[in-house]
Amino acid sequence: MVVKVMPSEDRAAFARWVQQASDDELKELLAQSRADVLTALVEGMPDVFRADRAGTLDVVVHWRVTGRPDGDADVFELRIAEGRCVVVPPETPAPQLVLTLDPVNFVKMTTGNANARMLFLRGRLRARGDLGLVNRFPSLFDVPKP
């Protein structure tokens, strides 16, 4: 199945598609357009950021999405400060939090189809750094409801 709606165009429609898609369908989508899908999902995070929940939080978070064809991971950097969330090139050598997961679970989590805490408890989401921030981080975003 080829998805007709990309995340940047309509997050809710994409989230509904992800909810109904099998892991194999998600893998197929990612094999065809991994960079576009991951980039659109990450670049959409500031749009669903809840500044009112961040307070005075000042952190840098790296997302490491594993499973690239070359064996490496895609790395995305979010900076949260002064009530804003921005996506910047990954340049901070020691972010406060590094979140690592495979691309299928990343797509599911960022579209509201997987719970970050459950992924963490099941070992599908790994965290390094400020582990207290791991529990707080998901609440900083209003992910679409599929």
C-alpha positions as CSV (number, residue, x, y, z in Angstrom):
1,M,0.0,0.0,0.0
2,V,1.3,3.4,-0.9
3,V,0.2,6.2,1.5
4,K,-1.4,9.1,-0.3
5,V,-1.1,11.6,2.6
6,M,2.3,12.7,3.9
7,P,2.6,13.9,7.5
8,S,3.2,17.5,6.7
9,E,0.0,17.7,4.6
10,D,-2.5,16.3,7.1
11,R,-1.2,14.8,10.4
12,A,-4.6,13.4,11.5
13,A,-5.1,11.6,8.2
14,F,-1.6,10.2,8.2
15,A,-2.1,9.1,11.9
16,R,-5.3,7.2,10.9
17,W,-3.5,5.5,8.0
18,V,-0.7,4.5,10.4
19,Q,-3.2,3.1,12.8
20,Q,-4.6,0.8,10.1
21,A,-1.3,-0.1,8.5
22,S,0.6,-3.3,9.3
23,D,4.2,-3.2,10.3
24,D,5.0,-4.5,6.8
25,E,3.1,-1.6,5.2
26,L,5.0,0.9,7.4
27,K,8.3,-0.8,6.4
28,E,7.4,-0.5,2.8
29,L,6.5,3.2,3.1
30,L,9.8,3.8,4.9
31,A,11.8,1.8,2.3
32,Q,10.3,4.1,-0.4
33,S,10.5,7.4,1.4
34,R,12.2,7.1,4.8
35,A,13.9,10.5,4.7
36,D,10.8,12.4,3.7
37,V,8.5,10.7,6.3
38,L,11.0,11.0,9.2
39,T,11.8,14.6,8.3
40,A,8.2,15.6,8.0
41,L,7.3,14.0,11.4
42,V,10.2,15.7,13.1
43,E,9.7,19.1,11.5
44,G,6.0,18.9,12.6
45,M,6.9,18.5,16.3
46,P,7.2,22.3,16.9
47,D,3.6,22.6,15.6
48,V,2.3,20.3,18.3
49,F,4.6,21.5,21.0
50,R,2.8,22.6,24.2
51,A,4.8,25.6,25.6
52,D,2.4,25.8,28.5
53,R,3.6,22.4,29.7
54,A,7.3,23.1,29.2
55,G,7.6,25.9,31.7
56,T,11.3,26.9,32.0
57,L,12.6,23.7,30.5
58,D,15.9,24.3,28.6
59,V,17.1,21.1,26.9
60,V,18.5,19.6,23.8
61,V,17.0,16.2,22.7
62,H,18.4,13.9,20.0
63,W,16.2,11.4,18.2
64,R,18.2,8.5,16.8
65,V,16.1,6.5,14.4
66,T,17.9,3.3,13.6
67,G,17.7,1.0,10.7
68,R,19.1,3.0,7.8
69,P,20.1,0.9,4.9
70,D,23.8,1.8,5.6
71,G,23.4,0.5,9.1
72,D,23.6,3.9,10.7
73,A,20.9,6.0,12.3
74,D,19.2,9.2,11.4
75,V,19.7,11.8,14.1
76,F,17.4,14.8,14.6
77,E,17.9,17.5,17.2
78,L,15.1,19.4,19.1
79,R,15.9,22.4,21.2
80,I,13.4,23.3,23.8
81,A,14.0,26.7,25.5
82,E,12.0,29.8,26.4
83,G,8.7,28.1,25.6
84,R,9.8,27.2,22.1
85,C,10.6,24.0,20.3
86,V,12.8,24.2,17.2
87,V,14.4,21.5,15.0
88,V,18.0,22.2,14.2
89,P,20.8,20.3,12.5
90,P,22.2,17.8,15.1
91,E,25.3,19.6,16.4
92,T,25.1,19.4,20.1
93,P,27.7,16.8,21.2
94,A,26.2,16.1,24.6
95,P,22.4,16.5,24.5
96,Q,20.5,16.2,27.8
97,L,18.5,13.3,26.3
98,V,19.0,10.8,23.5
99,L,16.0,8.8,22.4
100,T,16.7,5.8,20.2
101,L,14.2,3.6,18.4
102,D,13.5,1.8,15.1
103,P,11.7,3.7,12.3
104,V,8.4,1.8,12.6
105,N,8.0,2.5,16.3
106,F,9.1,6.1,15.7
107,V,6.3,6.6,13.1
108,K,3.8,4.9,15.4
109,M,4.8,7.0,18.5
110,T,4.9,10.4,16.7
111,T,1.5,9.8,15.2
112,G,-0.2,8.8,18.5
113,N,-0.3,5.1,17.6
114,A,2.2,3.9,20.2
115,N,2.8,5.0,23.8
116,A,6.3,6.2,24.6
117,R,6.2,4.9,28.1
118,M,5.1,1.4,26.9
119,L,7.8,1.4,24.2
120,F,10.4,2.4,26.9
121,L,9.2,-0.3,29.3
122,R,9.3,-3.0,26.5
123,G,12.8,-2.0,25.5
124,R,11.8,-0.6,22.1
125,L,12.6,3.0,23.0
126,R,16.0,3.4,24.6
127,A,17.0,6.6,26.5
128,R,20.3,8.0,27.5
129,G,20.8,11.1,29.6
130,D,18.2,12.8,31.8
131,L,15.9,9.8,32.5
132,G,13.5,12.1,34.5
133,L,12.9,13.9,31.2
134,V,11.9,10.6,29.5
135,N,8.6,10.6,31.5
136,R,7.9,14.3,30.9
137,F,8.9,14.5,27.3
138,P,5.8,12.9,25.7
139,S,3.5,15.3,27.6
140,L,5.2,18.3,25.9
141,F,3.5,17.4,22.6
142,D,-0.1,17.0,21.5
143,V,0.3,14.2,19.0
144,P,-2.6,13.7,16.6
145,K,-5.4,11.4,17.7
146,P,-5.9,8.7,15.0
